[in-house]
Amino acid sequence: MKTRFALITLIAVLFSSYAFSDHHLAGESEFTKLTIDIGCVVSDIDASVKFYTEAIGFKVTGGFIASAELATDAGLTNNKPLDITVLTLGDGEGATSLKLMQVAGRKRKAKNDYINTTLGFSYLTVLVKSTDVAMARLKKAGVSPIAKGPVVLPENLDSSMALTIVRDPDGNLIELVGPKPTK
């Protein structure tokens, strides 16, 4: 009886893991992964990797060089190689990937004074379990919020949540959203 119960339990666990996995959900869609990977060209890949790992909490999971020929043939660069470091937020196949890319000689910082300064993608949103922990990690990394962050959201949105905006080394805006601070 115990063996049968253990087998039924194992089958139930395997089924539920499959039923709620990104792979299974993606099977119901035309996409193989339901999260998107984001590419960001940076001026100093080492400084950016340090910011995203130490201040935000991403993990380095890989990296590679895309040759000038490949990058040109794909329409990514004008005959310049790409140095790429892959970071993830979370674990598993469904984890968000951020591909930091450096192109030799590229030093122009983003013009992101506000989210409405330019058209296009303006900021990344990272949902955190604890604003207190996120703020401590930012402080330890020497990163300060811009404006008055963290700002508690109004009642008509969700007053139990707070919003904090920071800038990466190239001026890109990163929005951290989590429970309002307890401190």
LINUR-V379857 format. One line per field, one symbol per residue. ss: DSSP state (A for helix, B for strand, O for the rest). burial: 1 if it has 16 or more other C-alpha atoms within 10 Angstrom, else 0. A space follows every 50 residues. Layout:
ss = ???
burial = ???
This chain:
ss = OAAAAAAAAAAAAAAAAAAOOAAAAAAOOOOOOOOOBBBBBBOOAAAAAA AAAAAAOOBBBBBBBBOAAAAAAAOOOOOOOBBBBBBBBOOOOOOBBBBB BBBOOOOOOOOOOOOOOOOOOOBBBBBOOOAAAAAAAAAAOOOOOOOOOO BBOOOOOOOOBBBBBBBOOOOOBBBBBBBOOOO
burial = 00000000000000000000011000000000110000001111100111 11111111110000010101100000000111111111100001111111 11100000010100000000011000000111011011001011100011 111000000011111111110111111111100
